[in-house]
Amino acid sequence: MNIYLAGPEVFAANADELGNRKKELCQRYGYQGIFPLDTQIDNAATKQLTGLAISKANEELIRKCDLVIANLTPFRGASADVGTVYELGLARGLGKPIHGYTNDPELYHSRLNALFGADDLQPEGQLRDRDGLKIEEFDLRDNLMIDGGIHACSGHFIAAPKKAAIYETAAFEEVLIRLSR
């Protein structure tokens, strides 16, 4: 079974090492991990065309895989990496099982309120950001569409019991353990 390994690891200086670590864990549980950087993309005539070629190649990898496990640890904000979320949505739209994990156990509304909330004295159920827009308070790990998509296909969404580095693999391994049962 081929697993597409979605996540912001591709941006790390040691991306190949991180990808290899996750692929080794997949092998330990009888799976084949497919990392986005497994496909070599030659530079195109422009940076824009190179970016589009990478996008197309990653979509093709997702289509060839049986399921997706996504690192949904907050990245550059209160939520998961937008590219990772796109990949998760694509897989869901293709009818593939999707799973996720986060190394930040704090709920989404708490992270949003801490980063963008109007003040600390807002009553529960009425949280607003600095622009007066409602902060969703559903006690979910991320935006309701992310949690909802994973839940709808009976996927696993594991949160680390305590905050860990974005590239820590314990919660990822827990997803693999549950899949192997």
Accessible surface in RSA format (square Angstrom, percent):
REM  Atomic radii and reference values for relative SASA: ProtOr
REM  Chains: A
REM  Algorithm: Lee & Richards
REM  Probe-radius: 1.40
REM  Slices: 20
REM RES _ NUM      All-atoms   Total-Side   Main-Chain    Non-polar    All polar
REM                ABS   REL    ABS   REL    ABS   REL    ABS   REL    ABS   REL
RES MET A   1   125.92  65.2  79.42  52.6  46.50 110.7  82.95  70.5  42.97  56.9
RES ASN A   2    52.27  36.0  52.13  50.4   0.15   0.4   0.28   0.7  51.99  50.3
RES ILE A   3     0.00   0.0   0.00   0.0   0.00   0.0   0.00   0.0   0.00   0.0
RES TYR A   4     0.00   0.0   0.00   0.0   0.00   0.0   0.00   0.0   0.00   0.0
RES LEU A   5     0.38   0.2   0.00   0.0   0.38   1.0   0.00   0.0   0.38   1.0
RES ALA A   6     0.00   0.0   0.00   0.0   0.00   0.0   0.00   0.0   0.00   0.0
RES GLY A   7     4.89   6.0   0.00   N/A   4.89   6.0   0.00   0.0   4.89  10.9
RES PRO A   8     0.00   0.0   0.00   0.0   0.00   0.0   0.00   0.0   0.00   0.0
RES GLU A   9     2.63   1.5   2.63   2.0   0.00   0.0   1.04   2.0   1.59   1.3
RES VAL A  10    41.96  27.6  25.61  23.2  16.35  39.4  25.61  22.2  16.35  44.3
RES PHE A  11   111.93  56.0  78.16  48.4  33.78  87.9  83.57  50.7  28.37  81.2
RES ALA A  12    18.37  16.9   3.43   5.3  14.94  34.0  11.12  15.7   7.26  19.2
RES ALA A  13   119.42 109.8  68.63 105.9  50.79 115.5  81.24 114.4  38.18 101.1
RES ASN A  14    63.16  43.6  54.75  52.9   8.41  20.2  30.18  72.6  32.97  31.9
RES ALA A  15     8.36   7.7   7.30  11.3   1.06   2.4   7.30  10.3   1.06   2.8
RES ASP A  16    96.32  67.5  91.54  91.1   4.78  11.3  31.91  75.1  64.41  64.2
RES GLU A  17    98.20  56.4  90.31  68.3   7.89  18.8  40.34  78.0  57.87  47.2
RES LEU A  18     8.58   4.8   7.83   5.6   0.75   1.9   7.97   5.6   0.61   1.6
RES GLY A  19     0.72   0.9   0.00   N/A   0.72   0.9   0.72   2.0   0.00   0.0
RES ASN A  20    70.13  48.4  69.25  66.9   0.88   2.1  15.23  36.7  54.90  53.1
RES ARG A  21    88.00  36.9  85.52  43.6   2.49   5.9  36.16  49.4  51.84  31.4
RES LYS A  22     2.63   1.3   2.63   1.6   0.00   0.0   2.63   2.4   0.01   0.0
RES LYS A  23    52.20  25.5  51.44  31.6   0.75   1.8  24.19  21.8  28.01  29.8
RES GLU A  24   109.59  62.9 103.78  78.5   5.81  13.8  36.88  71.3  72.71  59.4
RES LEU A  25    12.54   7.0  12.48   8.9   0.06   0.2  12.48   8.8   0.06   0.2
RES CYS A  26     0.00   0.0   0.00   0.0   0.00   0.0   0.00   0.0   0.00   0.0
RES GLN A  27   127.02  71.0 109.44  80.0  17.59  41.9  28.16  59.9  98.86  75.0
RES ARG A  28   164.73  69.2 127.28  64.9  37.46  89.2  56.33  77.0 108.40  65.7
RES TYR A  29    55.10  25.7  37.43  21.3  17.68  46.0  31.87  24.0  23.23  28.6
RES GLY A  30    63.39  78.2   0.00   N/A  63.39  78.2  37.19 102.1  26.20  58.7
RES TYR A  31    28.96  13.5  23.38  13.3   5.58  14.5  15.67  11.8  13.29  16.4
RES GLN A  32    91.20  51.0  89.85  65.7   1.35   3.2  21.37  45.5  69.83  53.0
RES GLY A  33     1.78   2.2   0.00   N/A   1.78   2.2   0.00   0.0   1.78   4.0
RES ILE A  34    29.41  16.7  29.41  21.9   0.00   0.0  29.41  21.2   0.00   0.0
RES PHE A  35     4.32   2.2   4.32   2.7   0.00   0.0   4.32   2.6   0.00   0.0
RES PRO A  36     9.47   6.9   5.03   4.6   4.44  16.1   5.03   4.2   4.44  27.6
RES LEU A  37    67.94  37.8  60.23  43.1   7.71  19.4  60.94  42.8   7.00  18.8
RES ASP A  38    62.42  43.7  31.04  30.9  31.38  74.2  23.97  56.4  38.46  38.4
RES THR A  39    48.66  34.6  35.54  36.0  13.12  31.3  33.49  45.0  15.17  22.9
RES GLN A  40   158.14  88.4 132.78  97.0  25.37  60.4  59.31 126.2  98.83  75.0
RES ILE A  41    54.16  30.8  26.71  19.9  27.45  66.2  28.13  20.3  26.02  70.6
RES ASP A  42   128.24  89.8 113.82 113.3  14.42  34.1  35.45  83.4  92.80  92.5
RES ASN A  43   133.45  92.0 105.22 101.7  28.23  68.0  25.57  61.5 107.88 104.3
RES ALA A  44    43.40  39.9  18.34  28.3  25.05  57.0  29.85  42.0  13.55  35.9
RES ALA A  45    98.79  90.8  51.45  79.4  47.34 107.7  64.67  91.1  34.12  90.4
RES THR A  46    69.49  49.4  60.99  61.8   8.50  20.3  68.31  91.8   1.18   1.8
RES LYS A  47   194.63  95.0 179.09 109.9  15.55  37.0 125.25 112.7  69.38  73.9
RES GLN A  48   134.14  75.0 120.12  87.8  14.02  33.4  40.43  86.1  93.71  71.1
RES LEU A  49    87.34  48.6  84.49  60.4   2.84   7.2  84.49  59.3   2.84   7.7
RES THR A  50    21.89  15.6  21.89  22.2   0.00   0.0  19.43  26.1   2.46   3.7
RES GLY A  51    37.12  45.8   0.00   N/A  37.12  45.8  30.64  84.1   6.48  14.5
RES LEU A  52   106.08  59.1 101.26  72.4   4.82  12.1 101.58  71.3   4.50  12.1
RES ALA A  53    37.23  34.2  27.68  42.7   9.55  21.7  34.36  48.4   2.87   7.6
RES ILE A  54    75.49  43.0  75.49  56.2   0.00   0.0  75.49  54.4   0.00   0.0
RES SER A  55    52.34  44.2  45.15  60.3   7.19  16.6  27.25  58.0  25.09  35.1
RES LYS A  56   158.58  77.4 153.17  94.0   5.41  12.9  99.76  89.8  58.83  62.7
RES ALA A  57    16.11  14.8   8.52  13.2   7.59  17.3  15.07  21.2   1.03   2.7
RES ASN A  58    23.83  16.4  23.83  23.0   0.00   0.0   3.96   9.5  19.86  19.2
RES GLU A  59    37.31  21.4  37.31  28.2   0.00   0.0   5.07   9.8  32.23  26.3
RES GLU A  60    77.88  44.7  77.67  58.8   0.21   0.5  31.62  61.2  46.26  37.8
RES LEU A  61    25.53  14.2  25.43  18.2   0.11   0.3  25.43  17.9   0.11   0.3
RES ILE A  62     0.33   0.2   0.33   0.2   0.00   0.0   0.33   0.2   0.00   0.0
RES ARG A  63   108.10  45.4  90.94  46.4  17.16  40.9  33.94  46.4  74.16  44.9
RES LYS A  64   140.48  68.5 116.10  71.2  24.37  58.0  72.92  65.6  67.56  72.0
RES CYS A  65     3.38   2.6   1.74   1.9   1.64   3.9   0.14   0.4   3.24   3.5
RES ASP A  66    66.20  46.4  56.15  55.9  10.05  23.8  12.45  29.3  53.75  53.6
RES LEU A  67     7.35   4.1   7.35   5.3   0.00   0.0   7.35   5.2   0.00   0.0
RES VAL A  68     0.00   0.0   0.00   0.0   0.00   0.0   0.00   0.0   0.00   0.0
RES ILE A  69     0.00   0.0   0.00   0.0   0.00   0.0   0.00   0.0   0.00   0.0
RES ALA A  70     0.00   0.0   0.00   0.0   0.00   0.0   0.00   0.0   0.00   0.0
RES ASN A  71     0.02   0.0   0.00   0.0   0.02   0.0   0.00   0.0   0.02   0.0
RES LEU A  72     1.54   0.9   0.00   0.0   1.54   3.9   0.00   0.0   1.54   4.1
RES THR A  73     8.13   5.8   8.08   8.2   0.05   0.1   8.08  10.9   0.05   0.1
RES PRO A  74    23.30  17.0  11.55  10.5  11.75  42.7  11.84   9.8  11.46  71.2
RES PHE A  75    28.38  14.2  19.70  12.2   8.68  22.6  21.57  13.1   6.81  19.5
RES ARG A  76   194.91  81.8 139.56  71.1  55.35 131.8  74.63 102.0 120.27  72.9
RES GLY A  77    36.65  45.2   0.00   N/A  36.65  45.2  21.06  57.8  15.60  34.9
RES ALA A  78     6.65   6.1   2.25   3.5   4.40  10.0   2.85   4.0   3.80  10.1
RES SER A  79    31.18  26.3  28.66  38.2   2.52   5.8  22.72  48.4   8.46  11.9
RES ALA A  80     5.32   4.9   0.00   0.0   5.32  12.1   0.00   0.0   5.32  14.1
RES ASP A  81    14.92  10.4  13.17  13.1   1.74   4.1   1.71   4.0  13.20  13.2
RES VAL A  82   128.15  84.3 121.31 109.8   6.84  16.5 121.94 106.0   6.21  16.8
RES GLY A  83    34.89  43.0   0.00   N/A  34.89  43.0  33.60  92.2   1.29   2.9
RES THR A  84     1.39   1.0   0.72   0.7   0.67   1.6   0.03   0.0   1.36   2.1
RES VAL A  85    44.05  29.0  42.42  38.4   1.63   3.9  42.42  36.9   1.63   4.4
RES TYR A  86   122.92  57.4 113.79  64.7   9.12  23.7  99.10  74.5  23.82  29.4
RES GLU A  87    20.99  12.0  20.99  15.9   0.00   0.0   6.98  13.5  14.01  11.4
RES LEU A  88     5.02   2.8   5.02   3.6   0.00   0.0   5.02   3.5   0.00   0.0
RES GLY A  89    43.74  53.9   0.00   N/A  43.74  53.9  34.29  94.1   9.46  21.2
RES LEU A  90    31.27  17.4  22.91  16.4   8.35  21.0  29.38  20.6   1.88   5.1
RES ALA A  91     0.00   0.0   0.00   0.0   0.00   0.0   0.00   0.0   0.00   0.0
RES ARG A  92    90.59  38.0  84.37  43.0   6.22  14.8  24.06  32.9  66.54  40.3
RES GLY A  93    69.77  86.0   0.00   N/A  69.77  86.0  37.50 102.9  32.27  72.3
RES LEU A  94    76.31  42.5  45.00  32.2  31.31  78.7  50.34  35.4  25.97  69.9
RES GLY A  95    62.27  76.8   0.00   N/A  62.27  76.8  31.17  85.5  31.10  69.7
RES LYS A  96    36.26  17.7  33.98  20.8   2.28   5.4  12.32  11.1  23.93  25.5
RES PRO A  97    56.23  41.0  54.75  49.9   1.49   5.4  55.93  46.2   0.30   1.9
RES ILE A  98     3.75   2.1   3.75   2.8   0.00   0.0   3.75   2.7   0.00   0.0
RES HIS A  99     8.12   4.4   8.12   5.6   0.00   0.0   6.67   6.9   1.45   1.7
RES GLY A 100     0.00   0.0   0.00   N/A   0.00   0.0   0.00   0.0   0.00   0.0
RES TYR A 101     0.89   0.4   0.89   0.5   0.00   0.0   0.00   0.0   0.89   1.1
RES THR A 102     2.43   1.7   2.43   2.5   0.00   0.0   2.00   2.7   0.43   0.7
RES ASN A 103     0.50   0.3   0.43   0.4   0.07   0.2   0.00   0.0   0.50   0.5
RES ASP A 104     6.76   4.7   6.76   6.7   0.00   0.0   1.31   3.1   5.45   5.4
RES PRO A 105    39.06  28.5  31.48  28.7   7.57  27.5  31.48  26.0   7.57  47.1
RES GLU A 106    75.03  43.1  65.37  49.5   9.66  23.0  31.74  61.4  43.29  35.3
RES LEU A 107    47.35  26.4  45.84  32.8   1.51   3.8  45.84  32.2   1.51   4.1
RES TYR A 108    24.52  11.4  24.52  14.0   0.00   0.0   3.80   2.9  20.72  25.5
RES HIS A 109    29.33  16.0  28.46  19.8   0.86   2.2   6.86   7.1  22.46  26.1
RES SER A 110    39.46  33.3  31.72  42.3   7.74  17.8  14.77  31.5  24.69  34.6
RES ARG A 111    14.16   5.9  11.70   6.0   2.46   5.9  12.70  17.4   1.46   0.9
RES LEU A 112    30.00  16.7  30.00  21.5   0.00   0.0  30.00  21.1   0.00   0.0
RES ASN A 113    32.58  22.5  26.42  25.5   6.16  14.8   1.34   3.2  31.24  30.2
RES ALA A 114    85.07  78.2  41.90  64.7  43.17  98.2  54.13  76.2  30.94  82.0
RES LEU A 115    87.66  48.8  73.34  52.5  14.32  36.0  75.35  52.9  12.31  33.1
RES PHE A 116    85.41  42.7  85.20  52.8   0.21   0.5  85.41  51.8   0.00   0.0
RES GLY A 117    16.24  20.0   0.00   N/A  16.24  20.0   1.50   4.1  14.74  33.0
RES ALA A 118    54.56  50.2  27.08  41.8  27.47  62.5  28.19  39.7  26.37  69.8
RES ASP A 119    75.51  52.9  62.51  62.2  13.00  30.7  36.82  86.7  38.69  38.6
RES ASP A 120   135.39  94.8 105.81 105.3  29.58  69.9  31.28  73.6 104.11 103.8
RES LEU A 121   162.02  90.2 134.55  96.3  27.46  69.0 140.43  98.6  21.59  58.1
RES GLN A 122    33.93  19.0  15.89  11.6  18.05  43.0  14.18  30.2  19.75  15.0
RES PRO A 123    75.90  55.3  65.18  59.4  10.73  39.0  75.90  62.7   0.00   0.0
RES GLU A 124   163.02  93.6 134.12 101.5  28.90  68.8  50.23  97.2 112.79  92.1
RES GLY A 125    41.52  51.2   0.00   N/A  41.52  51.2  27.06  74.2  14.46  32.4
RES GLN A 126   112.97  63.2 105.99  77.5   6.98  16.6  30.74  65.4  82.23  62.4
RES LEU A 127    15.71   8.7  15.71  11.2   0.00   0.0  15.71  11.0   0.00   0.0
RES ARG A 128   104.09  43.7 104.09  53.1   0.00   0.0  26.08  35.6  78.01  47.3
RES ASP A 129    27.83  19.5  26.75  26.6   1.08   2.6   4.04   9.5  23.79  23.7
RES ARG A 130   156.15  65.6 123.75  63.1  32.41  77.2  59.38  81.2  96.77  58.6
RES ASP A 131   120.98  84.7  89.11  88.7  31.87  75.4  22.79  53.6  98.19  97.9
RES GLY A 132    42.92  52.9   0.00   N/A  42.92  52.9  28.70  78.8  14.22  31.9
RES LEU A 133   115.11  64.1 114.39  81.8   0.72   1.8 115.09  80.8   0.03   0.1
RES LYS A 134   111.86  54.6  84.29  51.7  27.57  65.6  81.24  73.1  30.62  32.6
RES ILE A 135     6.69   3.8   5.13   3.8   1.55   3.7   6.69   4.8   0.00   0.0
RES GLU A 136    37.13  21.3  30.35  23.0   6.79  16.2  16.64  32.2  20.50  16.7
RES GLU A 137    35.64  20.5  12.44   9.4  23.21  55.3  10.72  20.7  24.93  20.4
RES PHE A 138   120.06  60.1  97.85  60.6  22.21  57.8 104.39  63.3  15.67  44.8
RES ASP A 139    99.70  69.8  82.80  82.4  16.90  40.0  21.78  51.3  77.91  77.7
RES LEU A 140    55.83  31.1  52.49  37.6   3.34   8.4  54.19  38.1   1.64   4.4
RES ARG A 141    69.46  29.2  67.52  34.4   1.93   4.6   8.83  12.1  60.63  36.7
RES ASP A 142     0.89   0.6   0.77   0.8   0.12   0.3   0.37   0.9   0.52   0.5
RES ASN A 143    46.74  32.2  46.74  45.2   0.00   0.0   9.98  24.0  36.76  35.5
RES LEU A 144    70.31  39.2  67.60  48.4   2.71   6.8  67.60  47.5   2.71   7.3
RES MET A 145   143.12  74.1 133.83  88.6   9.28  22.1 113.68  96.6  29.44  39.0
RES ILE A 146    12.70   7.2   8.78   6.5   3.92   9.4  12.48   9.0   0.22   0.6
RES ASP A 147    17.54  12.3  14.59  14.5   2.95   7.0   6.25  14.7  11.29  11.3
RES GLY A 148    34.26  42.2   0.00   N/A  34.26  42.2  31.05  85.2   3.21   7.2
RES GLY A 149    15.23  18.8   0.00   N/A  15.23  18.8  13.22  36.3   2.02   4.5
RES ILE A 150     1.92   1.1   1.92   1.4   0.00   0.0   1.92   1.4   0.00   0.0
RES HIS A 151   150.47  82.2 139.31  96.8  11.16  28.6  89.06  91.8  61.41  71.5
RES ALA A 152    63.45  58.3  27.21  42.0  36.24  82.4  35.57  50.1  27.88  73.8
RES CYS A 153    33.42  25.3  11.07  12.3  22.35  52.5  19.50  49.4  13.92  15.0
RES SER A 154    96.33  81.4  72.18  96.3  24.15  55.6  43.15  91.9  53.18  74.5
RES GLY A 155    16.22  20.0   0.00   N/A  16.22  20.0   0.01   0.0  16.22  36.3
RES HIS A 156    51.41  28.1  47.65  33.1   3.76   9.6  33.30  34.3  18.11  21.1
RES PHE A 157    41.08  20.6  15.16   9.4  25.92  67.4  15.16   9.2  25.92  74.2
RES ILE A 158    18.12  10.3  16.66  12.4   1.45   3.5  18.12  13.0   0.00   0.0
RES ALA A 159    24.09  22.1   4.68   7.2  19.41  44.2   4.68   6.6  19.41  51.4
RES ALA A 160     8.44   7.8   6.49  10.0   1.95   4.4   7.71  10.9   0.74   2.0
RES PRO A 161   134.82  98.3  99.50  90.7  35.31 128.4 110.66  91.4  24.16 150.2
RES LYS A 162   159.56  77.8 156.14  95.8   3.42   8.2 101.96  91.8  57.60  61.4
RES LYS A 163   147.14  71.8 122.96  75.4  24.18  57.6  85.50  77.0  61.64  65.7
RES ALA A 164    34.21  31.5  17.73  27.4  16.48  37.5  28.10  39.6   6.11  16.2
RES ALA A 165    74.91  68.9  54.89  84.7  20.02  45.5  66.86  94.2   8.05  21.3
RES ILE A 166    41.11  23.4  35.64  26.6   5.47  13.2  35.72  25.7   5.39  14.6
RES TYR A 167    53.14  24.8  49.23  28.0   3.91  10.2  40.61  30.5  12.53  15.4
RES GLU A 168    74.66  42.9  69.90  52.9   4.76  11.3  13.73  26.6  60.93  49.7
RES THR A 169    19.58  13.9  19.23  19.5   0.34   0.8   3.11   4.2  16.46  24.9
RES ALA A 170    65.13  59.9  52.85  81.6  12.28  27.9  58.76  82.8   6.36  16.8
RES ALA A 171     4.55   4.2   0.11   0.2   4.44  10.1   3.04   4.3   1.51   4.0
RES PHE A 172     0.00   0.0   0.00   0.0   0.00   0.0   0.00   0.0   0.00   0.0
RES GLU A 173    37.74  21.7  37.74  28.6   0.00   0.0   4.21   8.1  33.53  27.4
RES GLU A 174    48.31  27.7  47.62  36.0   0.69   1.6  18.29  35.4  30.03  24.5
RES VAL A 175     0.00   0.0   0.00   0.0   0.00   0.0   0.00   0.0   0.00   0.0
RES LEU A 176     0.00   0.0   0.00   0.0   0.00   0.0   0.00   0.0   0.00   0.0
RES ILE A 177    52.54  29.9  52.54  39.1   0.00   0.0  52.54  37.8   0.00   0.0
RES ARG A 178    97.32  40.9  87.67  44.7   9.65  23.0   8.69  11.9  88.63  53.7
RES LEU A 179    40.44  22.5  19.52  14.0  20.92  52.6  21.77  15.3  18.67  50.2
RES SER A 180    58.31  49.3  23.78  31.7  34.53  79.5  18.33  39.0  39.98  56.0
RES ARG A 181   202.98  85.2 136.88  69.8  66.09 157.4  91.62 125.2 111.36  67.5
END  Absolute sums over single chains surface
CHAIN  1 A     9909.0       7745.7       2163.3       5492.4       4416.6
END  Absolute sums over all chains
TOTAL          9909.0       7745.7       2163.3       5492.4       4416.6
